[in-house]
Amino acid sequence: MSSTIGRCSVLFCAFALAWAGCGADSEVALEGEEAAPAAPIAGMYRVSGITTAAAGGHERKISGTIILAEQGETYTATFNLNTHYPIGGEALPTEVIGRGEGTIEGRTLRGTAQIQLVTTTVPGVDPAFAFIPRTVSTRLVSTTLTTLAPDGTVAIEIENAAAPGEQYLPTHTSLKGSRISAAGLGGDATTPTGRPR
C-alpha cells in the first residue's frame, strides 16, 4: 500500500514540475516577442472623404494625397486633393492644393492650413491636364486635427473658412486613408521585412 502511495506521489510531483516548466517556457516565449514598431509620422498618405457644407449639408467627394514632414515637435503638410466645386450652378473639377503646419502631440497633429481651389475653365476636364486654362477661384484658411494610428492609417478633420477678402461658406472635411510611402520619395511604405519604414 505504502509503495503504491509513493509511486503516486512521485508521478504527481513529476507532472507538477512538467506543468510548471511549460508555463515558464510560454512566459519566456511571450516576453521574447517584439511588438511591431509604429509607422513613422512623416510620409505620403493617400486619403479620401467628404466635404460637407455647414449650411444646408451639401456634400461633395474629395480625395488625393497629403505629404507630412516632421521636424521635432512640429510638422508641415502639403495638400494635393481633387473634388468638384460648384461654380455658376455647375460642379467643376477642382484641385485643392495648399500647405499646413502645426504641432505634434504623440500621434495627434493640430494645426492650420492655407488652401487654394484651382478650377478648370473647361467643364468636364481635369484641371491638372496640360494647356487647359485654370483659375484660382477661392483661398481658404483651415484648422486641422490629424490622428495617426500605429499601423499607418490616418483620420483628418478639417474646418474650412474663407480667407480675408474671399467669399466661401464654411465647410467641414473628413478624410481617412493610409501611409503609402516615405515622404515624397515614392516606393512601398514597408521595408522588405514587411515592417513600416
Residue frames as qw, qx, qy, qz and C-alpha x, y, z in Angstrom:
[[0.000, 0.886, 0.463, 0.000, 0.00, 0.00, 0.00],
 [0.305, -0.817, 0.095, 0.481, 2.77, 2.41, 1.01],
 [0.435, -0.161, 0.580, 0.670, 4.69, 1.63, -2.17],
 [0.246, 0.624, 0.647, 0.363, 1.60, 2.45, -4.25],
 [0.127, -0.950, -0.230, 0.171, 1.18, 5.78, -2.46],
 [0.441, -0.586, 0.324, 0.597, 4.87, 6.51, -3.00],
 [0.410, 0.174, 0.647, 0.619, 4.63, 5.83, -6.72],
 [0.098, 0.823, 0.526, 0.188, 1.58, 8.10, -6.97],
 [0.286, -0.880, -0.032, 0.377, 3.39, 10.87, -5.13],
 [0.458, -0.317, 0.490, 0.671, 6.37, 10.62, -7.48],
 [0.303, 0.453, 0.670, 0.505, 4.11, 10.75, -10.55],
 [0.059, -0.915, -0.396, 0.040, 2.22, 13.76, -9.16],
 [0.364, -0.746, 0.167, 0.531, 5.45, 15.66, -8.49],
 [0.438, -0.051, 0.606, 0.663, 6.77, 14.86, -11.95],
 [0.190, 0.677, 0.624, 0.340, 3.54, 16.10, -13.54],
 [0.191, -0.929, -0.219, 0.228, 3.59, 19.27, -11.46],
 [0.421, -0.545, 0.345, 0.637, 7.20, 20.04, -12.43],
 [0.373, 0.230, 0.670, 0.599, 6.45, 19.43, -16.11],
 [0.050, 0.838, 0.526, 0.137, 3.43, 21.77, -15.95],
 [0.294, -0.866, -0.006, 0.405, 5.46, 24.47, -14.23],
 [0.463, -0.279, 0.505, 0.673, 8.19, 24.13, -16.83],
 [0.296, 0.520, 0.648, 0.472, 5.72, 24.55, -19.69],
 [0.084, -0.935, -0.339, 0.063, 4.35, 27.70, -18.10],
 [0.399, -0.703, 0.216, 0.547, 7.82, 29.19, -17.71],
 [0.437, 0.027, 0.617, 0.654, 8.71, 28.41, -21.33],
 [0.174, 0.736, 0.589, 0.284, 5.48, 30.06, -22.52],
 [0.210, -0.929, -0.138, 0.273, 6.21, 33.20, -20.50],
 [0.444, -0.467, 0.414, 0.643, 9.73, 33.39, -21.92],
 [0.372, 0.322, 0.670, 0.556, 8.37, 32.99, -25.45],
 [0.041, 0.881, 0.459, 0.104, 5.81, 35.77, -24.93],
 [0.323, -0.845, 0.059, 0.422, 8.40, 38.09, -23.41],
 [0.497, -0.236, 0.531, 0.644, 10.69, 37.43, -26.36],
 [0.355, 0.618, 0.596, 0.369, 8.10, 38.55, -28.93],
 [0.184, -0.248, -0.014, 0.951, 8.62, 42.16, -30.04],
 [0.342, 0.741, 0.472, -0.334, 5.70, 44.43, -30.85],
 [0.542, 0.502, 0.366, 0.566, 5.79, 45.81, -34.40],
 [0.256, -0.279, -0.109, 0.919, 7.17, 49.38, -34.41],
 [0.293, 0.768, 0.415, -0.389, 4.71, 52.18, -35.11],
 [0.568, 0.568, 0.336, 0.492, 4.75, 53.65, -38.61],
 [0.330, -0.147, -0.064, 0.930, 6.65, 56.96, -38.87],
 [0.202, 0.738, 0.391, -0.511, 4.60, 60.15, -38.96],
 [0.129, 0.623, -0.390, -0.666, 6.45, 61.59, -41.95],
 [0.359, 0.081, 0.875, 0.315, 5.37, 60.21, -45.32],
 [0.322, 0.024, -0.413, -0.852, 2.89, 60.38, -48.15],
 [0.332, 0.234, 0.812, -0.419, -0.71, 59.47, -47.35],
 [0.184, -0.206, -0.665, -0.694, -3.48, 58.60, -49.80],
 [0.153, 0.276, 0.655, -0.687, -6.79, 59.84, -48.43],
 [0.179, -0.351, -0.620, -0.678, -10.44, 60.19, -49.40],
 [0.051, -0.384, -0.706, 0.593, -13.56, 61.52, -47.78],
 [0.039, 0.750, 0.599, 0.277, -16.36, 64.05, -47.82],
 [0.120, 0.016, -0.164, 0.979, -16.60, 67.85, -47.60],
 [0.115, -0.650, -0.751, -0.017, -19.89, 68.96, -46.05],
 [0.010, 0.525, 0.075, 0.848, -21.34, 72.48, -46.18],
 [0.073, -0.124, -0.681, 0.718, -22.14, 73.84, -42.72],
 [0.441, 0.327, 0.229, -0.804, -25.30, 75.44, -44.10],
 [0.733, 0.339, -0.225, -0.544, -27.58, 73.01, -45.90],
 [0.741, -0.264, 0.615, -0.049, -25.40, 69.91, -45.50],
 [0.770, 0.596, -0.164, -0.157, -24.49, 69.60, -49.21],
 [0.726, -0.433, 0.484, 0.228, -21.73, 67.00, -49.65],
 [0.651, 0.686, -0.303, -0.114, -19.01, 66.53, -52.23],
 [0.958, -0.131, 0.041, 0.252, -16.38, 63.82, -52.50],
 [0.099, 0.909, -0.402, 0.042, -12.70, 64.67, -52.13],
 [0.954, -0.160, 0.155, 0.200, -9.56, 62.54, -52.50],
 [0.469, 0.799, -0.300, 0.227, -5.84, 62.72, -53.19],
 [0.786, -0.024, -0.389, 0.480, -2.56, 62.79, -51.30],
 [0.294, -0.932, 0.110, -0.180, -1.10, 64.61, -48.31],
 [0.717, 0.278, -0.424, 0.479, 2.63, 64.69, -47.55],
 [0.550, -0.832, -0.020, -0.060, 3.66, 65.12, -43.91],
 [0.574, 0.448, -0.430, 0.534, 7.15, 66.23, -42.89],
 [0.683, -0.680, -0.257, 0.078, 8.25, 66.06, -39.26],
 [0.376, 0.558, -0.355, 0.649, 10.64, 68.47, -37.52],
 [0.071, 0.130, -0.687, 0.711, 10.92, 67.65, -33.84],
 [0.134, 0.418, 0.771, -0.461, 7.60, 68.54, -32.23],
 [0.388, 0.581, 0.043, -0.714, 6.26, 70.36, -35.31],
 [0.560, 0.225, 0.739, 0.299, 5.15, 69.29, -38.77],
 [0.275, 0.417, -0.243, -0.832, 4.36, 70.65, -42.22],
 [0.573, 0.332, 0.747, -0.058, 1.74, 69.27, -44.59],
 [0.124, 0.296, -0.487, -0.812, 1.38, 69.58, -48.37],
 [0.591, 0.371, 0.601, -0.389, -2.11, 69.01, -49.79],
 [0.180, 0.253, -0.645, -0.698, -2.84, 67.77, -53.31],
 [0.368, 0.302, 0.822, -0.312, -6.52, 66.83, -53.44],
 [0.125, -0.090, -0.603, -0.782, -9.29, 66.74, -56.04],
 [0.243, 0.436, 0.722, -0.480, -13.00, 67.47, -55.80],
 [0.126, 0.529, 0.578, 0.609, -15.89, 69.00, -57.76],
 [0.124, -0.356, -0.368, 0.850, -16.59, 72.58, -56.69],
 [0.248, 0.738, 0.626, 0.050, -19.89, 74.32, -57.53],
 [0.156, -0.364, 0.132, 0.909, -19.37, 77.43, -59.67],
 [0.336, 0.206, -0.304, -0.867, -22.19, 79.17, -61.53],
 [0.811, 0.077, 0.172, -0.553, -24.62, 76.35, -60.84],
 [0.885, 0.320, -0.336, -0.043, -22.25, 73.67, -62.15],
 [0.748, -0.568, 0.323, 0.114, -19.87, 71.37, -60.25],
 [0.581, 0.736, -0.345, 0.034, -16.46, 71.69, -61.93],
 [0.898, -0.060, -0.237, 0.365, -13.35, 69.52, -61.43],
 [0.118, -0.926, 0.193, -0.302, -11.18, 71.34, -58.91],
 [0.675, 0.154, -0.528, 0.491, -7.75, 70.87, -57.40],
 [0.516, -0.842, -0.044, -0.150, -7.47, 71.54, -53.67],
 [0.734, 0.267, -0.304, 0.546, -3.86, 72.49, -53.02],
 [0.263, -0.884, 0.106, -0.372, -2.08, 74.09, -50.10],
 [0.520, 0.273, -0.627, 0.512, 0.25, 73.89, -47.18],
 [0.618, -0.712, -0.155, -0.295, -0.26, 73.46, -43.46],
 [0.390, 0.366, -0.639, 0.553, 1.75, 73.42, -40.26],
 [0.651, -0.611, -0.054, -0.447, 1.30, 72.72, -36.58],
 [0.241, -0.567, 0.713, -0.335, 2.38, 70.78, -33.52],
 [0.680, 0.037, -0.723, -0.117, 2.77, 67.07, -32.79],
 [0.495, -0.431, 0.515, -0.551, 1.39, 65.59, -29.56],
 [0.650, -0.066, 0.751, -0.092, 2.16, 61.89, -29.55],
 [0.277, 0.155, 0.789, 0.526, 0.42, 60.71, -32.72],
 [0.151, 0.829, 0.529, -0.100, -2.01, 63.66, -32.85],
 [0.366, 0.085, 0.208, 0.903, -1.31, 66.66, -35.10],
 [0.044, 0.842, 0.474, -0.254, -3.03, 70.02, -34.56],
 [0.363, -0.218, 0.255, 0.869, -2.53, 72.95, -36.90],
 [0.379, 0.728, 0.179, -0.542, -3.70, 75.34, -39.58],
 [0.554, 0.130, 0.624, 0.535, -3.54, 75.36, -43.37],
 [0.257, 0.599, -0.102, -0.751, -3.76, 77.81, -46.26],
 [0.513, 0.218, 0.808, 0.192, -5.61, 76.22, -49.18],
 [0.271, 0.405, -0.274, -0.829, -6.50, 77.26, -52.73],
 [0.682, 0.377, 0.611, -0.136, -9.19, 75.88, -55.01],
 [0.000, -0.434, 0.560, 0.706, -7.92, 75.69, -58.61],
 [0.636, 0.429, 0.575, -0.283, -10.73, 75.13, -61.10],
 [0.359, 0.084, 0.655, 0.659, -10.62, 74.44, -64.83],
 [0.318, 0.413, 0.036, -0.853, -12.46, 76.86, -67.10],
 [0.480, 0.157, -0.679, -0.534, -13.39, 73.96, -69.40],
 [0.754, -0.209, 0.329, -0.529, -16.24, 71.89, -67.88],
 [0.985, 0.075, 0.072, -0.134, -15.56, 68.17, -67.59],
 [0.703, 0.515, -0.359, 0.334, -11.79, 68.45, -67.98],
 [0.761, -0.440, -0.239, 0.413, -9.28, 67.68, -65.22],
 [0.019, -0.997, 0.071, 0.015, -7.70, 70.99, -64.10],
 [0.566, -0.578, 0.491, 0.322, -4.30, 69.28, -63.93],
 [0.767, 0.396, 0.424, 0.276, -4.38, 68.47, -67.66],
 [0.416, -0.259, 0.250, 0.835, -1.73, 70.35, -69.66],
 [0.076, 0.117, 0.419, 0.897, -2.70, 73.51, -71.58],
 [0.216, -0.671, -0.680, -0.202, -6.16, 73.71, -70.01],
 [0.033, -0.567, 0.126, -0.813, -6.97, 77.26, -68.75],
 [0.520, -0.426, -0.682, 0.289, -7.29, 77.32, -64.98],
 [0.129, -0.704, 0.042, -0.697, -8.39, 79.87, -62.43],
 [0.293, -0.076, -0.738, 0.603, -7.64, 80.14, -58.71],
 [0.290, -0.608, -0.514, -0.531, -11.19, 80.65, -57.55],
 [0.574, -0.751, -0.078, -0.317, -11.02, 80.71, -53.76],
 [0.352, 0.392, -0.677, 0.514, -8.49, 80.89, -50.93],
 [0.735, -0.548, -0.321, -0.237, -9.30, 79.21, -47.64],
 [0.011, -0.523, 0.693, -0.496, -7.93, 79.16, -44.12],
 [0.830, -0.207, -0.453, -0.250, -8.42, 75.89, -42.27],
 [0.390, -0.561, 0.641, -0.350, -7.86, 74.32, -38.88],
 [0.747, 0.200, -0.607, -0.181, -6.84, 70.67, -38.89],
 [0.611, -0.454, 0.573, -0.303, -6.84, 67.75, -36.47],
 [0.690, 0.374, -0.597, -0.169, -4.98, 64.64, -37.60],
 [0.728, -0.419, 0.491, -0.229, -4.87, 61.30, -35.78],
 [0.513, 0.501, -0.682, -0.144, -2.30, 58.72, -36.85],
 [0.937, -0.272, 0.120, -0.183, -2.67, 55.06, -35.85],
 [0.481, -0.570, 0.630, 0.216, 0.44, 52.90, -35.26],
 [0.703, 0.199, 0.646, 0.221, -0.37, 50.86, -38.39],
 [0.258, -0.090, 0.430, 0.861, -0.07, 53.93, -40.63],
 [0.023, 0.666, 0.666, 0.337, -3.75, 54.71, -41.10],
 [0.144, -0.059, -0.165, 0.974, -4.83, 58.31, -40.70],
 [0.013, -0.758, -0.649, -0.068, -8.00, 60.28, -39.90],
 [0.242, 0.001, -0.004, 0.970, -8.15, 64.03, -40.58],
 [0.012, 0.800, 0.591, -0.102, -10.84, 66.52, -39.60],
 [0.320, 0.058, 0.154, 0.933, -10.66, 69.96, -41.27],
 [0.088, 0.806, 0.477, -0.340, -12.71, 73.10, -40.64],
 [0.420, 0.225, 0.379, 0.793, -12.65, 75.40, -43.70],
 [0.048, 0.851, 0.358, -0.382, -13.48, 79.10, -43.90],
 [0.505, 0.794, 0.126, 0.313, -12.91, 81.93, -46.38],
 [0.567, -0.108, -0.096, 0.811, -9.60, 83.75, -46.28],
 [0.011, -0.663, -0.218, 0.716, -9.86, 87.54, -45.80],
 [0.227, 0.489, -0.327, -0.776, -11.47, 89.12, -48.85],
 [0.158, 0.025, -0.909, -0.386, -12.84, 85.81, -50.17],
 [0.688, -0.067, 0.094, -0.716, -16.39, 84.51, -50.36],
 [0.487, 0.101, -0.865, -0.062, -16.83, 80.93, -49.19],
 [0.728, -0.472, -0.010, -0.497, -19.40, 79.35, -46.91],
 [0.295, -0.538, 0.757, -0.224, -17.81, 77.31, -44.08],
 [0.872, 0.115, -0.402, -0.253, -17.39, 73.59, -44.65],
 [0.603, -0.520, 0.593, -0.119, -16.11, 70.56, -42.75],
 [0.681, 0.444, -0.556, -0.174, -13.91, 67.94, -44.43],
 [0.766, -0.388, 0.494, -0.133, -13.41, 64.41, -43.08],
 [0.589, 0.569, -0.559, -0.134, -10.62, 62.35, -44.60],
 [0.810, -0.369, 0.452, -0.046, -9.38, 58.81, -43.97],
 [0.719, 0.601, -0.347, -0.037, -6.52, 56.93, -45.55],
 [0.897, -0.348, 0.142, 0.235, -3.14, 55.31, -45.06],
 [0.179, -0.777, 0.476, 0.371, 0.58, 55.91, -45.46],
 [0.892, 0.439, 0.104, -0.041, 1.75, 54.75, -48.90],
 [0.757, 0.390, -0.155, 0.500, 5.41, 55.81, -48.99],
 [0.500, -0.400, -0.170, 0.749, 8.20, 57.74, -47.34],
 [0.105, 0.818, 0.229, -0.518, 7.69, 61.49, -47.68],
 [0.400, 0.827, -0.135, -0.372, 7.71, 62.35, -51.36],
 [0.151, -0.566, 0.762, 0.275, 10.25, 59.66, -52.24],
 [0.761, 0.222, -0.413, -0.448, 7.93, 57.06, -53.72],
 [0.320, 0.230, -0.905, 0.159, 8.27, 53.33, -53.16],
 [0.613, -0.434, -0.646, -0.136, 6.44, 50.98, -50.85],
 [0.344, -0.743, 0.189, -0.542, 5.64, 52.15, -47.34],
 [0.878, -0.432, 0.196, -0.062, 7.10, 48.99, -45.85],
 [0.106, -0.663, 0.724, 0.158, 10.58, 47.54, -45.64],
 [0.535, 0.229, -0.767, -0.271, 11.44, 44.13, -47.21],
 [0.098, -0.014, -0.916, 0.388, 10.62, 42.57, -43.80],
 [0.239, -0.580, -0.713, -0.313, 7.08, 43.90, -44.04],
 [0.332, -0.625, -0.435, 0.557, 7.56, 46.49, -41.29],
 [0.202, 0.953, 0.216, 0.071, 6.73, 50.16, -41.87],
 [0.566, 0.403, -0.153, 0.702, 9.60, 52.47, -42.71]]
